Amino acid sequence: MNIKFPQYRKLSNGKSLYEICSENSFNEIQIIGNKRIMFQLNAETYFEKIKISDMIAAHDPYQKITLEEFINEKRKM
């Protein structure tokens, strides 16, 4: 399967948004109250790689979002 990156996802509760950069890395915006915190994760463990795989497949609790939705949250930082 040929996946184009970046891909964008969020948790169904809206508390985290993800920019999936590759099959092994993503940027996350965590929303805590009025604050937004962004960090990058490079998958090294099996569980981190499975998490990214689930995010790409948009398995529950991950939902597809647009680039615009991700950028809108990033601007609030």
C-alpha positions in Angstrom: 0.0 0.0 0.0 1.3 3.4 -1.0 0.4 6.0 1.7 0.8 9.7 1.1 2.1 11.7 4.0 1.3 13.8 5.9 -2.0 12.4 7.2 -4.2 14.1 9.8 -6.2 12.6 12.6 -7.8 13.4 15.9 -9.0 11.5 18.9 -12.8 11.2 19.0 -12.9 13.3 22.2 -11.1 16.1 20.4 -8.3 16.3 23.0 -5.4 15.4 20.6 -4.8 16.1 17.0 -2.1 14.4 14.9 0.0 15.1 11.9 1.3 11.7 10.8 4.6 12.4 9.0 5.6 8.9 8.2 4.9 5.3 9.3 7.3 6.0 12.2 6.7 9.6 13.3 4.0 12.1 14.1 3.4 15.5 15.6 0.7 15.7 18.3 -1.2 18.8 19.6 -2.7 18.0 23.0 -5.5 20.3 24.1 -5.6 20.8 27.9 -8.2 23.4 28.9 -7.3 26.5 27.0 -3.7 25.4 26.4 -2.2 23.5 23.5 1.0 21.6 23.7 2.8 20.2 20.6 5.4 17.5 20.5 6.9 15.1 18.1 7.2 11.3 18.5 9.5 9.0 16.6 8.3 5.5 17.0 10.9 3.1 18.5 8.8 0.5 20.3 6.3 -2.0 18.9 3.4 -0.3 20.6 4.3 3.1 19.2 4.4 1.7 15.7 1.0 0.0 16.2 -0.4 3.3 17.4 0.7 5.0 14.2 -0.7 2.1 12.2 -4.1 2.5 13.9 -4.0 6.2 13.4 -3.3 5.8 9.6 -6.2 3.3 9.3 -8.4 5.7 11.3 -9.4 2.9 13.7 -11.5 4.0 16.7 -10.8 6.3 18.6 -9.0 8.1 15.7 -10.9 10.1 13.1 -9.7 11.7 9.9 -9.4 15.4 9.8 -8.3 18.0 7.3 -5.0 19.9 7.2 -7.0 23.1 7.9 -8.4 21.7 11.1 -4.9 20.8 12.3 -3.6 24.2 11.3 -6.4 26.0 13.1 -5.5 24.3 16.4 -1.8 24.9 15.8 -2.5 28.7 15.4 -4.1 28.7 18.9 -0.8 27.8 20.5 
